[in-house]
Amino acid sequence: MTEIIAFANQKGGVGKTTTAINIGASLAAIKKRVLLIDLDPQGNAGTGLGFVRAAHRQSVYGVIMGTATAADNILSTAVPGMHILPSSPALSGAEAELLDMDNREYRLREALESVMDHYDYILLDCPPALGYLTLNALTTANSVIVPLQCEFFALEGVQHLVNTIVEVQKKWNPKLEILGVLLTMYDKRYGLTRAVEEDVRNTFGDRVFTTVVPRNVRISEAPSHGKPALFYDFNSAGAQAYLRVATEIVDGIGNK
């Protein structure tokens, strides 16, 4: 059974795309078949895997709009076992276009039915907003991973997202659940980081990943080289952290 995971947080700059790329690469490294779908008009997931948008015509935009098939728009990446359905600048207007469409909440799910069985994991990189693109991801997904930067006001934004997830469960996707909150950009030298971690673990309990992703220069450098951290510097603290997160995901889903 394909596990579909949305990476969502309406706050930008929390490491969402970085997390989606690196967890995808880590899952592929342990022999899982992975498809990463970039739903953010900025297209950073594709860039982080070495793709230049002007160099290919493939895009998730036509797939959601119903003018193209998913199979015709999936690209192979340099990571063995990992594919991507890239973004497009046209996604910027998708929110307005979806307003007038039938089944606007389920466009992505319906479009992926023909390719789901080809993958063990489909990862959905959501835009930093709670609009129709994110809603399509949440109606498609089995679970959500919430990347959370260790900073002041972090929990306020997450609470808003949790409320949205509850609404999606009630109205559109009763099977949706929070797989975990992942603490990113973690720096144990700062008291604020430790305080945020304590608050998050007290609030979400065992829904918080045991592994934290450290603030790590190799993670920051890797996208400019078009590589996941795992392929840029396998031994770096960031790459090893994402490998451990991937193991937690596999173990956690297996023990549902």
Secondary structure, DSSP 8 states (H G I E B T S, - for coil): --EEEEE--SSSSSSHHHHHHHHHHHHHHTT--EEEEE--TT-HHHHHTT--GGG----HHHHHHTSS-SGGG-EE-SSTTEEEE---GGGGGHHHHHTTSTTTTSHHHHHHTTTGGG-SEEEEE--SS-SHHHHHHHHH-SEEEEEEESSTTHHHHHHHHHHHHHHHHHHT-TT-EEEEEEEESB-TTSHHHHHHHHHHHHHHGGGB-S---B--HHHHHGGGGTS-HHHH-TTSHHHHHHHHHHHHHHHHHHT-
